Amino acid sequence: MHKRTHEEPGTDISGLVGHTVADIERELILETLRHCSGNRTHAANILGISIRTLRNKLHEYAESGVVVPPPHH
């Protein structure tokens, strides 16, 4: 039986300590969007959230002054 630990090989979560869940979520969403070259549908699929949730979060980020990558065309 394989016992899972909180840290699998190749992952380093120590840089997350001291940040809020909202901060980590925002950075994960924005980095995934950059990875997808702005393709919101692809980013939402990777993140496991609906496109509507992604759009709502991006709108919230933009309103608070965060630079959001433009949509993919």
C-alpha positions as CSV (number, residue, x, y, z in Angstrom):
1,M,0.0,0.0,0.0
2,H,1.4,3.4,-1.0
3,K,1.2,6.0,1.7
4,R,0.7,9.5,0.4
5,T,2.4,12.3,2.1
6,H,1.4,16.0,1.8
7,E,4.5,16.5,-0.4
8,E,5.0,14.2,-3.4
9,P,8.4,14.1,-5.1
10,G,9.0,17.2,-7.2
11,T,6.6,19.4,-5.3
12,D,7.8,22.1,-2.9
13,I,5.0,23.7,-0.9
14,S,7.2,25.7,1.5
15,G,6.9,28.8,-0.7
16,L,3.1,28.8,0.0
17,V,3.4,29.3,3.7
18,G,2.5,32.8,4.8
19,H,0.2,33.4,1.9
20,T,-3.6,33.3,2.0
21,V,-5.6,30.7,0.1
22,A,-7.1,33.5,-2.0
23,D,-3.6,34.7,-2.9
24,I,-2.5,31.1,-3.9
25,E,-5.8,30.6,-5.8
26,R,-5.3,33.9,-7.8
27,E,-1.7,33.0,-8.7
28,L,-2.7,29.5,-9.8
29,I,-5.5,30.8,-11.9
30,L,-3.4,33.5,-13.5
31,E,-0.4,31.2,-14.1
32,T,-2.7,28.6,-15.7
33,L,-4.2,31.2,-17.9
34,R,-0.8,32.3,-19.0
35,H,0.1,28.7,-19.7
36,C,-3.0,28.4,-21.9
37,S,-2.1,31.7,-23.8
38,G,-5.3,33.3,-22.5
39,N,-7.6,30.5,-23.5
40,R,-10.2,30.7,-20.8
41,T,-12.0,27.4,-21.7
42,H,-8.7,25.4,-21.6
43,A,-7.6,27.1,-18.4
44,A,-11.0,26.3,-16.7
45,N,-10.7,22.7,-17.8
46,I,-7.2,22.3,-16.4
47,L,-8.3,24.0,-13.1
48,G,-11.5,21.9,-12.8
49,I,-13.8,24.9,-12.6
50,S,-16.5,26.2,-14.8
51,I,-15.8,28.8,-17.4
52,R,-18.3,31.0,-15.6
53,T,-16.5,30.7,-12.3
54,L,-13.2,31.5,-14.1
55,R,-14.7,34.6,-15.7
56,N,-16.1,35.8,-12.4
57,K,-12.8,35.4,-10.7
58,L,-11.0,37.2,-13.5
59,H,-13.5,40.0,-13.4
60,E,-13.0,40.3,-9.6
61,Y,-9.2,40.3,-10.0
62,A,-9.3,43.0,-12.8
63,E,-11.6,45.2,-10.6
64,S,-9.0,45.0,-7.8
65,G,-6.2,46.2,-10.1
66,V,-4.6,42.8,-11.0
67,V,-3.4,42.5,-14.6
68,V,-5.3,39.7,-16.2
69,P,-4.0,38.2,-19.5
70,P,-6.2,39.1,-22.5
71,P,-8.5,36.4,-23.9
72,H,-7.1,34.0,-26.6
73,H,-8.6,34.7,-30.1
